[in-house]
């Protein structure tokens, strides 16, 4: 069989027709939702009108990104057991979010993560720091989604050139901006619900199809994957993370980032504000865990199915490289029609996630910096919405530029970097605010800025950016930090900075506000009132 660099995978007009139909249908839904998006609560939190089940589907839609579908299937196909570690990490992360964060966050906040942090701490420095960290995490996450979009649509159209893929990324960015500007959180949520149903249904169909080919004998599938790859080590730990002491440390670092990162992701945390009660917030996380767990079990079959039916060489040679495994597998199973459907679902995945990220980042800037800091809580709501929408455009342009630069990287790997930044910059401050009465404003600011600077700094000076053939700048070499994920250093450092900052600050926070926050976070009393400023 010819390699994917010389063949057109599927029939481009079928691929584009299915893809176009999805865009039209979701755009109609977004336009309908826009008619009921009049206030800041509508734009940021969908009017808090979604049930736990709806929000659970939307969280799954938000969380199951291009990394989950394209990146993990490709990682398992190429790296076997070590690739599946991404699935395990992403799933276990939800238990941390459920047990530590979800209900308390819903009770304490209003629209953004900064609402929780500023409840009992000094507002101005905390809101600015929280907004900057939110924008940074969103930017990293957007890199991965844009790179995935370029890989996916390039494969659909047979575009092998970098310029062509860059044009695709521009189109995706513009579509994302339109979705968010028009529909707000309500429109975005409906797109995420539709996308979650389509994605899980499509992946379930492919999983059953692959297992049916092997008589529902998973061992036969694994045997075929070993035979095609010619490497029995694909079924054993250590193919990627066991070749050296450095790679073993990298695995621990990756695990820490994945497990703790979800509870610090601002676009996931913001979803808890779209439900009317804390009970619905709990229910939504339980639904999300069930759907996400099912999906990640499916990725195991898809990944080894791609290894057996496609082969690593053909996957790596395709436009989009390792991220092309899932669409190539769909083409192998059901031809152009199935590939068009699966690719449209994958594209829906990307659109839904980038829309969620864009609205979170815009809410953070407009609500936290513009309204709460610059206008001291006295801004015109219509002007706040205008600022939020302007921020969406700026974020869209930045993410397009970043996505063009990140082409060719495995999107699961890129998202792991976003998780590391979220776990370093956001999680320690959220945990301390909710659980430690002695926590102070200085501790929060040190923890957020310190975690952000350390994690981003280590990424810049790691093999991710330079010093290797797979780096973003392969021709340069300024990588003095040996690990590809900074979590093992940056997460403990951020917790330590929060502790030291709080213990060295003599000015303690208002004990009345601390007690009020503790009661409110645990009971939900007063959760529907505006956050006190």
C-alpha angles and dihedrals in degrees: 000000000000118000120257092251091069101034131067107235107224127335110307096212092052091047092050094044093056091042092049092048091056092050091050094048094047092045090055089052091049091050091051091049091050091066090069096042103098108127136047089255089055093047098043103031106018090248088295086271103130124107123232091255093050091046091047089056090046092049089051088049090050095045101041093075133165086280092060096048109028101023101044095044088051093045092052091046092053104028101026114197094012090055090055089059087079090060092049093048095047091050098045088050088069092061089058090050092049098045100039110024123014106078097033091049092050091051095048106039139060112197111339144027089255090064088066095045095047094047093093102005130075106286108217102054094038096049093048092049093046092049093050092049091047091052091048095050091045091051092052092047092048090054089062095047094048092048088050092050092052092050094046101048091040088058091048093053097033092243109162100166123096091227091055092049090048090055089052090053090052091053092049091050093051091049090051092051091051093050093053098040092051105036108026118195094325094056091041091051093053090050089050093050092050091045093050092052092046094045097048091043092049094046091046090052092051092046094053090044093054093045090048089056088058096042090256088293107137091188090060089052091051090047091053091048090054092047094050094044092043088217122104088190089077087084095048133076117258106043089125106004100040105054095094142003089258092055090050089054088047089056092053089048091050091048092052091049094049097045097046099030100076092060089058100044106117096206091054093043090052090059090069089068094061093073124079099230143024089246090060089047089057091046092050092054092049090052090047093051092050094049095041092047091051091049094051091051087055091052089062091060093041093049096051089038089058090047090052101039102032107022130220096266095057092044093052092046094053123098103272092027116216091007090066096069097096097047091044089051091051090051091049091052104039109006125230096334096056092040091051091050095046092045091050089050090049090049089049086053091056094045093049094049097045090048090053091048093048094050091048093051092046091049090050094054098039098040101034106032106022101036104026101034109023097033095029091230095307103102125131107257091226091053090049089054090050090052090048092052093047088052090054090058092049092047090048092054093047092048091050091054092046093047091054089053094047097053115138096024118122104258093216088058092049091051089051086061090052089050090052092052091046093048091049102041103033115019100063092051093047092048093047092047093051099040112023119069093191092059113122140193092258090053091051095048094045091047095049099041093038094048091046096048095043095047096044092041093052091048091053092051095043133090087267090078104029148351100060139070090247094050122115088243101032094172094061132065120200096129109131095151105079100203125084094213120048097202097106090061105027100047097054089040091056093049089049093049091051090052096046093044092052096044093049095049112093094190104085124201125256106285091207091058090046091054092045091051092048093052093043095048093050100039106024092232108155094009093130093054119094113266110265115246 
